[in-house]
Amino acid sequence: MDESLWILIDKLWQAEQRELQYLALDILSPLASKFSEGHVTKLEKMIITKSWWDTVDMIARNLIGKKLLKNQTC
């Protein structure tokens, strides 16, 4: 995944307008299957910096949760 995409996502995420965080999630959603281990850290930072219930749920359910479940060793 291109680093310039993550720069855009970070700018959207840091914006004051909540709708821009939704846009960032909309951009990332179709790419979730391509996330690597390094992307988990970026998604975790997003959860910590904008901890609204709806954005946290979206990241946990649709972005990071699938990656973590796939790598689960239980």
VENGIPE-V317871 format. One record per backbone hydrogen bond with DSSP energy under -1.0 kcal/mol. CO is the residue of the C=O (numbers start at 1). NH is the residue of the N-H. Records with the same first field share a line. If there is no record, write none. Layout:
# VENGIPE-V317871
CO = NH  NH
This chain:
# VENGIPE-V317871
2 = 6
3 = 7
4 = 8
5 = 9
6 = 10
7 = 11
8 = 12
9 = 13
10 = 14
17 = 20
18 = 22
19 = 23
20 = 24
21 = 25
22 = 26
23 = 27
24 = 28
25 = 29
28 = 31
29 = 32
31 = 34
32 = 35
39 = 43
40 = 44
41 = 45
42 = 46
43 = 47
44 = 48
45 = 49
46 = 50
50 = 52
52 = 56
53 = 57
54 = 58
55 = 59
56 = 60
57 = 61
58 = 62
59 = 63  64
64 = 68
65 = 69
66 = 70
67 = 71
